[in-house]
Amino acid sequence: MSLLSCVDREIGRYGSSVTIDQGGDKISTKAFLEPLRYRNKIYIGGEFRKLGFLRREKYLYVGKSVHRLVENKSVIETQGNKYIVKRCETYFVKDTPVYEWAILVPFGEEREDDYDTDTPAC
């Protein structure tokens, strides 16, 4: 059994049901989705403030490599929640795509890191 078929089988067996919306094209599949905890500082980008921690909610997505995601376009729906892909990559072993991973944020919320601070306000 190949590595790709092993990973696909386990995602299908243990992953949650998700719908990927690629600008109107909806795909139902299985994937892992979990919140990124504080210990994963490299992707969280949070900052310490005098009154505590500035919370920026982000999630990790791991899904089948056949369903490629697009940054700032792909929307993931699961269990009544929607998330937009902020960063994604395909993980390869040799030349074979094995799985797709992404960093997600809740869909529809304006977030501090979505603004360009160099652009004057209108």
Secondary structure, 3 states (H helix, E strand, C coil): CCHHHHHHHHHHHHCEEEEEECCCCEEEEEEEEEECCCCCHHHHCCCEECCEECCCCCEEEEEECCCCCCCCCCEEEECCEEEEEEEEEEEEECCEEEEEEEEEEECCCCCHHHCCCCCCCC
